[in-house]
Amino acid sequence: MTPSPDPLRIDCADCALQHSAACDDCVVTFICSREPDDAVVVDLVEMRALESLGAGGLLPALRHEPRAGGTPAGSAAGG
């Protein structure tokens, strides 16, 4: 059996488009009625479902873009 790939972890703090107009119709913003430090973890099956819904025009495409260096906004690099 092939091992499952790691899930996609989405956190607004890791997105280069955070606090821009892109957030207005972002599926993550919509889903995340959450605590500020909680990420949304999407497994492969859920990701495929989101992509299918987006391809069908039922929700906007995922626009999360990891920040360069992988350091969330407001975090000190290396610590």
Secondary structure as GFF3:
##gff-version 3
##sequence-region A 1 79
A	DSSP	beta_strand	8	10	.	.	.	ID=ss1
A	DSSP	three_ten_helix	12	14	.	.	.	ID=ss2
A	DSSP	three_ten_helix	21	25	.	.	.	ID=ss3
A	DSSP	alpha_helix	27	31	.	.	.	ID=ss4
A	DSSP	beta_strand	40	42	.	.	.	ID=ss5
A	DSSP	alpha_helix	44	55	.	.	.	ID=ss6
A	DSSP	three_ten_helix	68	70	.	.	.	ID=ss7
###
